Amino acid sequence: MIYRMVAMVLGALMITSLFADGETPKYLYKVLSVENWKASDKTVKLSSEDDAFIHLSTEDQLDRIVGKYWAQVPEYVILKIDTSKLPGKLLFEANPGGENKYYHLYNGSIPLNSIVESKTVKRS
């Protein structure tokens, strides 16, 4: 039992050391379609772009993400997620072939109980 607890703590410390400031952010954000949000049940329904890992961003990265991937979409949802409730392995890394670093969740999901806030954005 003690060995398992020590291993969990050491694992968490190793993952945390991969983040820019040494600490996992309390909240991360996910942008998704209204259709996927409405189809979510127990966990957030994700698109095929999240098959290898789940793309997440900080609040500071949201404008860039929305501008690049959601600018032509008339309606989408932004989720604010409590990172302490995310199962899986969270890494801060560059996308394949890119230089900007983002948060990626491997072997995990976004449980509905991790959602702190959801905001539907409608363009006029």
C-alpha positions as CSV (number, residue, x, y, z in Angstrom):
1,M,0.0,0.0,0.0
2,I,2.7,2.5,1.0
3,Y,4.8,1.5,-2.1
4,R,1.7,2.2,-4.4
5,M,1.2,5.7,-2.7
6,V,4.9,6.6,-3.1
7,A,4.8,5.5,-6.8
8,M,1.7,7.6,-7.4
9,V,3.3,10.7,-5.8
10,L,6.6,10.2,-7.7
11,G,4.6,9.7,-11.0
12,A,2.7,12.9,-10.3
13,L,6.0,14.8,-9.6
14,M,7.5,13.5,-12.8
15,I,4.5,14.6,-14.9
16,T,4.4,18.0,-13.1
17,S,8.0,18.6,-13.9
18,L,7.2,18.6,-17.6
19,F,5.0,21.7,-17.3
20,A,6.4,25.2,-18.1
21,D,6.2,26.5,-14.5
22,G,6.4,23.2,-12.7
23,E,2.7,23.1,-11.7
24,T,-0.3,21.7,-13.5
25,P,-2.8,24.5,-14.1
26,K,-5.9,24.3,-12.0
27,Y,-8.1,24.8,-15.1
28,L,-7.7,24.0,-18.8
29,Y,-10.1,24.5,-21.7
30,K,-11.6,22.5,-24.5
31,V,-13.4,23.8,-27.5
32,L,-15.9,21.5,-29.2
33,S,-19.0,21.4,-31.4
34,V,-22.4,22.0,-30.0
35,E,-23.4,18.6,-31.4
36,N,-20.6,16.8,-29.4
37,W,-21.5,18.7,-26.3
38,K,-25.2,17.7,-26.5
39,A,-24.2,14.1,-27.2
40,S,-22.0,13.9,-24.1
41,D,-23.0,11.4,-21.5
42,K,-20.8,10.8,-18.4
43,T,-17.8,11.9,-20.5
44,V,-17.4,14.6,-23.1
45,K,-18.0,13.3,-26.7
46,L,-14.9,14.2,-28.7
47,S,-14.1,14.5,-32.4
48,S,-11.7,12.3,-34.3
49,E,-9.0,15.0,-33.9
50,D,-8.8,13.8,-30.3
51,D,-8.1,10.1,-31.1
52,A,-4.4,10.0,-30.3
53,F,-4.7,12.4,-27.4
54,I,-7.1,15.1,-26.2
55,H,-6.1,18.6,-27.2
56,L,-6.5,21.1,-24.3
57,S,-5.4,24.7,-23.9
58,T,-4.8,27.4,-21.3
59,E,-7.0,30.4,-21.1
60,D,-4.3,32.5,-22.8
61,Q,-4.3,30.1,-25.8
62,L,-8.1,30.1,-26.3
63,D,-8.2,33.1,-28.7
64,R,-5.5,31.5,-30.9
65,I,-7.3,28.2,-31.0
66,V,-10.7,29.7,-31.7
67,G,-9.2,31.9,-34.5
68,K,-7.4,29.0,-36.1
69,Y,-9.9,26.2,-35.9
70,W,-13.3,27.7,-35.0
71,A,-13.4,31.1,-36.9
72,Q,-15.8,29.8,-39.5
73,V,-18.0,27.8,-37.2
74,P,-21.3,29.7,-36.3
75,E,-21.7,28.0,-32.9
76,Y,-19.3,26.1,-30.6
77,V,-18.8,25.4,-26.9
78,I,-15.9,26.3,-24.6
79,L,-15.4,24.0,-21.5
80,K,-13.5,25.1,-18.4
81,I,-12.1,21.9,-16.9
82,D,-10.8,21.2,-13.4
83,T,-7.5,19.4,-14.1
84,S,-7.5,17.5,-10.8
85,K,-10.5,15.5,-12.1
86,L,-8.9,14.4,-15.4
87,P,-8.0,10.7,-15.6
88,G,-5.0,9.9,-17.8
89,K,-1.6,11.3,-18.4
90,L,-1.5,15.1,-18.9
91,L,1.6,16.4,-20.8
92,F,2.7,19.9,-21.8
93,E,4.3,19.5,-25.3
94,A,4.4,20.7,-28.8
95,N,2.0,19.3,-31.4
96,P,3.7,16.9,-33.8
97,G,5.6,19.1,-36.3
98,G,4.9,22.3,-34.3
99,E,6.8,24.5,-31.8
100,N,4.0,25.9,-29.7
101,K,3.3,23.9,-26.6
102,Y,-0.1,22.8,-25.5
103,Y,-1.6,20.4,-22.9
104,H,-2.4,16.9,-24.2
105,L,-4.3,14.3,-22.3
106,Y,-3.2,10.7,-23.1
107,N,-5.2,7.6,-22.3
108,G,-7.9,9.7,-20.6
109,S,-11.3,11.3,-21.0
110,I,-13.1,14.5,-19.8
111,P,-15.7,13.4,-17.3
112,L,-18.7,15.6,-17.0
113,N,-18.0,16.1,-13.3
114,S,-14.7,17.8,-14.3
115,I,-16.5,20.6,-16.1
116,V,-16.5,23.8,-14.0
117,E,-18.2,25.9,-16.7
118,S,-19.5,25.6,-20.2
119,K,-20.1,28.5,-22.5
120,T,-21.9,28.3,-25.9
121,V,-20.6,30.9,-28.3
122,K,-22.9,32.0,-31.2
123,R,-21.6,34.3,-34.0
124,S,-24.1,36.7,-35.5
